[in-house]
């Protein structure tokens, strides 16, 4: 146990010691927030008003609109950050292969299962820390434009972030297991950063994708993580709409439009099912990571 803790501390210290890697990870959420506010805020606002005001003929206060749009922006930011930052934080596992540190550890008395555990735990700790900074920045932004989050919503958002960090770390651990060069790290990082936001529904609501693509995305766990964040980030503003006289039909249409309601082949996915699917995926990915290291260890022994 002492060796495991020592290696976890070592991995965390090495991450923060690399100022370039640390600030790259830290600035990613800030850049995403800036891009969302600059380019997507008006898109989300126009989509909202076209459905609620033009489609159903309701008129509500600007503050509620801002709170709804802010919640949508922040949920998108966190859904992307939790996964993309985990790939960046988990680079140490590959860098140790490049420098030969992994091979050196194999000839020491350290038990072979300890290094993989230390990489995973350290990556979760670092990614969750950076994600909490993103959460704090998001809450400040929402407070400035229209705060409708309850204490329960805040706690649930933190839970969603933690689960997505676990998912992102498990996914990056499995993928990074096969990487062995700096070029491969850069390539995977670029692909994840550019593509993940689209396939998880963060950049564009899934409801706006072609029907065949919606069915494909319904199999991806990141979709449900984004939906959970969206639900908890805008639930308060949706309640405020109902209190302002917006019909239940219009509110449900908004939930469909922004992916609070997720459908798996026309069947609505309940909140507990989203949590279950996300948790099962994390367990399966961790199991795959453990199995890969076990096979590698067995191969080295032979």
N, C-alpha and C positions, 0 to 999 in steps of 0.2 A: 504493500500500500504506500509505504514511504517513497519507494522508487517511482511509483506512478505519479504521486503528487509532485515529486521533484521534476519529472519530465514535463508534466503539465505546466508548471511554473516556468520551466526553461522555454517551452514553446511560446508561451504568452509573452515572456520577456523579449524573445527574439523578434516577435512580430512588432512590438512597440519600439524596439531598438531600431528597426528599419523604418526610418522617418518617411521615406518615399512611399513605402507600402502602406504605412499607417495613414498618412494624409490622403493618399489616393482612395483608401477605403472610406475615410471620413468625409471627403469632399463629394463622393458619389451621391449620397442622399441630398446634399445641398444643391448640387447641379440639377438633379432630378426635380427637386422642389421648384427651382427657378424655371426650369423648362415647362413644368406643369402649369405654374402660375402664368407664365408668359404666353404659352401657346394653347394649352388645353382648357384653361379656365373659361374663356369665352365660348369654346366649343361645347363644353358641358353646360354652361349657362343657357346657350341658345337651344340646346337639345331639351333641357328642362322646361323652358318657357314654351317651346313649341308643343310639347306634350300636354302640359298642365294648363297653360293659358289659352293657347290657340286651339288645341284639340278638345279640351273639356270646358273652356270658358271660365276658369277660376282665376281670381286675382288675389295674390297674397303679398305679404310685406317683403321688401328687399332683403331684410335681415334673414328671413327664413330661407330665401333663395340662396343667399351667400353661405349660410350654414350648411345647406344641402350640398352645394357645389364644393365647399371646402372639405366636407367629409369624404366626398367622392375622390377629390384630389389626394388627400392624405392616405386613404386606403390604397390607392394605386401606388403611391410612393412607397409605402411600407411593404406592400406585396412584392415589389421588385427588389427593394433594398435587402430584405431578409435573405433572399436567395443569391443575388449577385455578389453581395459582400462576403457571403460564406465561401464562395469560390476564391475570392481574393485572399481571405483569411487563411484558407486551407493550402495555400501555395507552399508553405513550409515543408509539407510532406513530400512534395516533388523536389524542392530545393535540396532537401537532405539526401535524396537519391542522387542528384547531380553532383553534390560535393563529396559523396561517399560516406556520409554520416550514417545512413541506413545500414550499409554493409558493416561499418565499424561496430554498430550496436548488436549485430547478429553474432559477433564473436565474443561479446561480453557476457557476464553471468546474468544480465537482465533477461527476464522471461520474455519470450517472443511475442506474447500477446499484449505486453505493456505499451510499447511504442504506438501501435495503432489506436489503443484506447486514449493515450495521452494526446495524440493529434486530434481525435474527435472532440474530446472534452475541451481542449484549449480553443479549438475553432468555434465551438458553441459559445464559450465564454466571451471571446473577442467579438464575434458577430453580434451576440445579444447586447453587448455593451454599446457597440456602434449603432445598433438598431434602436436602443433606448434614447440615444442622442437624437436620432431621426424622429422618434416618437415625441420627444420634448419639443423639437422644432415644429412639428406638425400641430401639436396642441397650442403652441404660441400663435401660430398662423390662424387656427380656427377661432381662438379666443379673440383675435383682432377683428375677425369679419362676422362672427356669429356663432356663439357657443351653445350647443344643444345637447351636449354629452352628459349623461348621468354618471354617477360614481361606478355603477355596475358596468356601463358601457366602457369606461376607462379600463377597468379590470379585465373585461373580456378582450379588449384590443391588445392588452399586454399578453394575455394568454394566447391569442392568435399569433402575435409576433413571435412568441417563444416556440410555438409549434412549427411555424414556418422556418424559423432558424434551425430547429432540429431537422426538418425536412431538407432544407438547403445544405446543411452540413453533411447529412447522410448521402445526399445525391452527389455532392462534390467529392466526398470521400471515395465513393465507388468509381466515379469517373477519373479522379486524380490517381487512383491506384494504377491505372494503365499508362500514365504519363511519365516521361523520363527526361524531358528536355525543356529548356526555357521557351523555345519556339512553340512547343505543344501547349505550354501553359498560356502563352499569349493568345494562341489560336482559340483555345477553349474559352478563355475569358472574354474574348471579343464576340464569339458566337452567343454565349449566354447573355452578355450584356445587351446585345442588339435584338435577340429573338425572344427572350423569356417574357418580357413585358407584353408582347403581342399574344403569345400562346396561353398566358394565364388570365387574359382579359383585363389587364391593368391599363393599357394604353387605349384600348377601344372595347366597348361593351361587346360581349359575346353575341348578344342579340342582333348585332349589326353584321356579323359574319354570315357567309353562305351556309345554308342548312347542313350540307355535308361536313363542313368544317366545324360547325357547332357540335356535331355528333362525335367528331374526333377529339375535340377539346374536352368534351364531357368525360373522357377517360383519364385526363391529366389531373393529378392531385393538386397542382398549383392553382387550378381553377377554383377549387373549393376553398382554398386558403384565402384567395382574393375575395370570394363571395362572403366569407365570414367577416373579414375586415370591413367590407363594404356595408354589410348589415349593421354592424356595431357602430360604425362611424356616422351613419346617417339615420339611425333609428330614431334619435331624438328629434331631428328636423322633420321626419315623416310624421311623428306624433304631433308636432306643432302644426303641420298642415291640416291634419284631421281636426284639431281643436279650432283651426281657423275656418273650418267649414268645407274643406275639400272632401269630396265623397270617397268612400272606401274603394270604389271602382277605379278612380283616378290614382289613388295612392298605390293600389296594387299594380296599376299600369306603370307607375314610376319604378316600383320594385323590379318589375320585369325588365324595364329599359336599362337599368344600371346593374343588373345581375345580382340583386339581393335574392331574387328567386332564380334558382338554377334548375334546369330540367335535364333529366337523363332519359333520352328517347321518349319525350313527351310526359314523363313522370316527374313531378316536382320533388326535388331533393330536400328533405327536412334538415334543420340545423344539426341535429344530433347525428344524422347520416354523414354530413360533411365532416364533422369532427371524427367520426369513426373511420371514414375512408382515409383522412389525412393521417391519423394515428397509425392505422394499419400499414399505410405506405411507409411511414418512418420506420416502423418495426421491420418490415420486409427489407428495406434498404440497408438498415443496420445489420440485419442478418446476412445479406449479400456481402457486405463489407467484411464481416467476421469470417464468412466462408472463404472469401478470396485470400485473406491473410492466412487462414488455416491451410489452404491448399499450397500457398507459397511456402509456408513453414515446412510442410510435409515434403515439398519438392527439394528444399534446401537440405533437409535431413538426409534424404536419399543421396 
